[in-house]
Amino acid sequence: MNDDRKATLVRMILPDHTCPFGVRAKELLEASGYDVEDRILRSREEVEDYKEEQGVDTTPQVFIGGEWIGGSDDLERYLASR
């Protein structure tokens, strides 16, 4: 598969909460034919560490073909422009 059809999704699934924006992002990617590498953050500490390390305010975060796309709203705009 081409690198431009591969996506990495970093999203939050905690014991008591699954982020609906992450679920939506995964559904959008798969429906658009992307091979998704799903990276799960499983604790609040992992989420906060990731956000601090990456300089982002939210999860999920999406990368396509190695390029940072952003969060779920950014992904929707990206896919709509294709």
Phi, psi and omega in degrees: 000138177302147176300329181285355175253009177254135180232146172247130180240120175255117185217166186257125169227101180264163180304328183246008182201129171248123183295120180293333179290326176292319177298315180297317180300317179297316178299316180298315180298312181295320179294335180268005174087019179271143170276114190258123168269112187263108178259116186260131171263120192254000177218158178301323179298315177300319180297309182295320177297315179299312182299318179293314180298321185268350181069036178242158182263342187220164163238152009281166171233138186239138175232133178236125182057032180084354181266132178289127178260317180124210181274193185294322177295319177297320178298316179301316178296318179301310182293324179293334181274357182268000000 
